[in-house]
Amino acid sequence: MKYKIRINPVVISDVQEIKAYIAEDNPQAAARMGNTIYSKIKKLADFPKMGTSISSKINTQTDYRFLVCGVYLIFRASAQSCLAFGNAKGGTSPTCLKSSA
């Protein structure tokens, strides 16, 4: 069963900011990163349980999962909605947060 992907407008804005920042030095790399992020998000339609459960990393029960995408983490809410939402600036909401790795 293919799920519908809903991407929060904040995520779209964040990805545009990421691409603009990278494009200052390398426009081709910026396009690749944007495509990579969206490709990972779109894969959730076919594989809604893809990614690591946050419950496996912290001692709390939650449906949230995350995917690693370069130096970014993509968080999603539930298998039913495959909701991706974000703040690439490392804010407090679970989003496309910058990874420390």
C-alpha positions in Angstrom: 0.0 0.0 0.0 1.4 3.4 -1.0 0.9 6.1 1.6 0.4 9.8 0.8 3.3 12.0 1.8 2.5 15.4 3.3 5.5 17.7 3.7 5.1 20.6 6.1 5.7 24.0 4.4 8.3 24.6 7.0 10.3 21.7 5.6 10.1 23.0 2.1 11.3 26.4 3.3 14.1 24.7 5.3 15.3 22.7 2.3 15.3 25.8 0.1 17.4 27.5 2.7 19.8 24.6 2.9 20.1 24.6 -0.9 20.7 28.4 -1.0 23.4 28.1 1.6 25.2 25.3 -0.2 24.7 27.0 -3.6 26.8 29.9 -2.5 29.8 27.6 -2.9 28.6 24.9 -5.2 25.2 25.1 -7.0 25.5 21.5 -8.3 26.0 20.1 -4.7 23.0 22.2 -3.6 20.8 20.6 -6.2 22.0 17.2 -5.3 21.4 17.7 -1.6 17.8 19.0 -2.2 17.1 16.0 -4.5 18.6 13.6 -1.9 16.4 15.0 0.9 13.2 14.9 -1.2 14.0 11.4 -2.5 14.4 10.1 1.1 11.1 11.7 2.1 9.3 10.3 -1.0 10.5 6.8 -0.2 8.4 6.9 2.9 5.3 6.5 0.6 6.4 2.9 -0.2 8.3 2.1 3.0 6.5 4.0 5.9 8.5 2.1 8.6 11.8 3.0 7.0 14.2 4.7 9.4 15.2 4.3 13.0 12.6 4.4 15.8 13.3 7.2 18.3 12.1 4.8 21.0 15.3 2.8 20.3 17.4 5.8 21.1 15.6 7.3 24.1 13.6 5.8 26.9 10.1 6.8 25.7 7.3 5.2 23.7 6.7 7.1 20.4 5.7 6.5 16.8 8.4 9.0 15.6 11.2 7.6 13.3 14.1 9.3 11.7 16.2 8.9 8.5 19.7 10.1 8.1 20.3 12.2 5.0 23.9 13.5 4.8 24.4 15.7 7.9 20.6 16.1 8.3 18.0 14.0 10.1 14.5 13.7 8.7 11.8 13.0 11.3 8.4 11.6 10.6 5.4 11.1 12.7 3.4 7.9 12.0 3.1 5.1 9.5 -0.4 6.2 8.7 0.4 9.8 7.7 4.0 9.7 6.8 4.2 13.3 7.9 7.6 14.9 7.4 8.1 18.2 9.1 11.1 20.3 9.7 13.4 23.0 10.9 16.9 22.6 9.5 18.3 25.2 11.8 18.5 22.9 14.8 15.4 24.2 16.6 13.6 22.3 19.2 10.9 20.8 17.0 11.6 17.3 15.7 12.5 18.1 12.1 15.3 18.1 9.5 17.8 18.8 12.3 21.5 19.1 11.7 23.2 16.0 12.9 26.4 16.2 15.0 28.0 13.4 12.9 
